[in-house]
Amino acid sequence: SEATFVSANGTAVYCTSPPISTNDGKLSVSVDVSVSGSLDGFTSAGIIFTYDPDIQVSHVEPDEGPVFGGTAVRITGGPFIDNSSELRCRFGDHVVGAKWLSKSQIGCKSPPLGSIDEVQTVSIFSMAW
């Protein structure tokens, strides 16, 4: 499949990678370049481009916890890849490390809720017995 040419500046050619199905994992492909427009004139420098899988999240459990954080949260979906140094969960603006549990699950701990810059409405109801 052909990439879309974006621009060139004399020392570099910028292209947009074409869409590709990664099924259930990363997919690495070699990157070959032709500047002549000919299918015969491709260079092969052994450069590899890796597509990341399109990750889907289907379930988060539990879906609530205390404001001081520390809740163990299990995320179900995937496909998740066991690259523990790169796995992250984001809660609003807070990013925390995640642990790979399986191809379909990762876990992380909720961070403390930071300051809230907007007015929150709290209602308290009491019941007379």
C-alpha positions, 0 to 999 in steps of 0.5 A: 500500500502506498503512503501519502506524500506530505512534503520534502525539504532537501534532506528528508521526505515526509509521508503519512503511513497508510491504514493497516489492520493490526488484528491483535498485536503490533505489526512491523513493516519495512519502510522503503522509499522511492523518490523517482516515482518508479516502482523499480527505484525503491531504496531498502535501508532496513528501516522498520515502522511499527503499527500499534494495535487499535486498543478498545476498552470494554469494562472498568472495575470498579468504576468508582473509588475514594477521593484519596486514590489507591483503588486497584482498577482492572481494565478489560478490553485490549489487545494489551501488549506486555510492555510494562514500561510503556503501559499507562492509565489516565484518570482525567489529567493524572497519568499513572503506571499500569500493570499488564495482567493478560492480553485482555486486562491491565490493572492500575491504581487510581490517583488522588483526586486533585483540586477541583476548580469548579463549583460542585453541588452536594445534596444531603438528604435525611430520612425521618424514621 
